[in-house]
């Protein structure tokens, strides 16, 4: 079984910073792409950033220059450093990973809430 567990969410003021993490655990052979999605109240889930096992990253236009995705392959962990946060960044942030067990499949975490408010 595979588990993705996010951590690090919380309340932060506009202009502030926050780093969230997601660790994959369980029985598997390899992790390919790891990604962060977010879902704000009343909105659809959207891709925020993703990173390959080789470290190549892509970002949504709304977070470019403010957010940085990184990963530690030895710890099966992906991070999202969020700077210059805005109220519109408020959402539940979900981790997704493409993981190899008997086949390649996508797994999701349960999410961590990030609230940007004064």
Helices and strands as residue ranges (DSSP letters): E 2-7, E 10-12, E 18-26, E 30-39, E 46-51, E 57-59, E 67-72, G 73-75, E 77-82, G 87-89, E 91-100, E 104-108, E 112-116
